[in-house]
């Protein structure tokens, strides 16, 4: 009779504290981990990261700081790099106001507000039709919207001026009115493209359930589709406002009188005025810059969310 086999006693192997800490370091991501492997520990990589961030901040922030400091300086020079105003004063803003900068600013607000509202309505309706309905020529229509983004303003300036002077069919003269600037901005291919791609990703089951409950087209768009497209609307709103606010050639060809100009065109008038200096021009630039900054700060979360959602889609 053979003796029963005795299994060897296996003692558990405990990891050393050094090995535990090493494993913990490998699994715990650093605070500033990036694709380049940079970390928050001082070293050559850390110094390089700080240097690159400082360089990028200087390249993008230096012009803005120079404009702000020059607008508050009594004797400003556009060729001098200065981050702090010399002898701070509001005289430049006062002179710019006397030159009618606030009237031009009001024209820009009316055109930007009306143009953005019309643009969002038209682009939303067009995107809803292209994304949620199937019809013949759908791809061709979307391509035509994209082609409008490839035409420089200088190419269509003269034909657009003729059309605004005598609108076909109705025969109206829109020059000298805000509608002469607002109507050509009523549709933008970029906003149509962004909204169309977002609306395509809405599950069909949601739309089918809403239609079973008797929801019509406009109610479907307003209560079901648009709430799911808030990031896309944020992108279209921010970039659309900046595009309309920065218009220069369109307000110039649509105006009949200098009082019809916008603030962007008024800056060129201040620049050619021999009685004002660089400080007044910089003050006008600050006034023209403020609305864009306000809109961006208010909608930056929607802008970032919309861009991130579009980048990770698919």
Secondary structure, 3 states (H helix, E strand, C coil): CCCCCCCCCCCCCCCCHHHHHHHHHHHCCCCCCCCCCCCCCCCHHHHHHHHHHHHHHHHHHHHHHHHHHHHCECCCCCCCCCCCCCCECCHHHHHHHHCCHHHHHHHHHHHHHHHHHHHHHHHHHHHHHHHHCCCCCHHHHHHHHHHHHHCCHHHHHHHHHHHHHCCCCCCCCCCCCCHHHHHHHCCCHHHHHHHHHHHHCCCHHHHHHHHHCCCCHHHHHHHHHHHHCHHHHHHHHHHHHHHHHCCCHHHHHHCCCHHHCCHHHHHHHHHHCCCCCHHHHHHHHHHHHHHHHHHHHHHHHHHHHHHHHHHCCC
